[in-house]
Amino acid sequence: MNRYEIIIYWSEEDAAFVAEVPELPGCMAHGDSYEKALKSAKNAIRLWIDTAKEFGDPIPKPKGRKLVFA
């Protein structure tokens, strides 16, 4: 599994948890629980990458985060 950042938050408007993948434009998912939103986001990432490959579009590498200890 690729290690893309997934941001999950509650949306009052949608009455659901929304999961966004900022490094993959337009890649989002939702669920009625945090866990379901995360599972849907992982599936959305796979579909996003498969579609990009099919059309020969570039696939961004996960940026990840570096931990800095002071």
C-alpha positions as CSV (number, residue, x, y, z in Angstrom):
1,M,0.0,0.0,0.0
2,N,1.3,3.4,-0.8
3,R,1.8,5.8,2.1
4,Y,-0.2,8.8,1.2
5,E,-1.4,11.2,3.8
6,I,-5.1,10.8,4.6
7,I,-7.0,13.5,6.4
8,I,-10.2,12.4,8.1
9,Y,-12.8,14.8,9.6
10,W,-16.4,14.9,10.5
11,S,-18.7,16.9,8.1
12,E,-21.9,18.2,9.7
13,E,-23.2,19.1,6.2
14,D,-22.7,15.5,4.9
15,A,-23.4,13.8,8.3
16,A,-20.4,11.6,7.6
17,F,-16.7,11.3,8.1
18,V,-14.8,12.6,5.1
19,A,-11.4,11.3,4.1
20,E,-9.2,13.5,1.8
21,V,-5.9,12.5,0.1
22,P,-4.3,15.8,-0.6
23,E,-1.4,14.5,-2.7
24,L,-3.8,12.9,-5.2
25,P,-6.1,15.6,-6.7
26,G,-9.8,14.8,-6.3
27,C,-9.2,11.7,-4.2
28,M,-11.7,11.6,-1.5
29,A,-14.0,9.2,0.3
30,H,-16.5,9.1,3.1
31,G,-18.1,6.8,5.7
32,D,-20.5,6.8,8.6
33,S,-17.6,5.9,10.9
34,Y,-13.9,6.9,11.1
35,E,-12.9,3.3,10.2
36,K,-15.2,3.1,7.2
37,A,-14.0,6.4,5.9
38,L,-10.4,5.2,6.2
39,K,-11.2,1.9,4.4
40,S,-13.0,3.8,1.6
41,A,-10.0,6.2,1.3
42,K,-7.6,3.3,0.9
43,N,-9.8,1.9,-1.9
44,A,-10.1,5.3,-3.5
45,I,-6.3,5.6,-3.5
46,R,-6.0,2.2,-5.3
47,L,-8.7,3.3,-7.9
48,W,-7.0,6.7,-8.4
49,I,-3.6,5.0,-9.1
50,D,-5.1,2.4,-11.3
51,T,-6.9,5.1,-13.4
52,A,-3.8,7.2,-13.6
53,K,-1.8,4.2,-14.9
54,E,-4.5,3.3,-17.4
55,F,-4.4,6.8,-18.9
56,G,-0.6,7.2,-18.6
57,D,-0.9,10.1,-16.1
58,P,1.9,10.8,-13.6
59,I,1.5,9.3,-10.1
60,P,2.9,11.5,-7.3
61,K,5.2,9.7,-4.9
62,P,4.0,9.9,-1.3
63,K,5.8,12.8,0.5
64,G,5.6,11.4,3.9
65,R,6.6,13.4,6.9
66,K,10.0,13.6,8.5
67,L,10.1,13.7,12.3
68,V,12.4,16.2,13.8
69,F,13.5,15.7,17.4
70,A,15.0,18.7,19.3
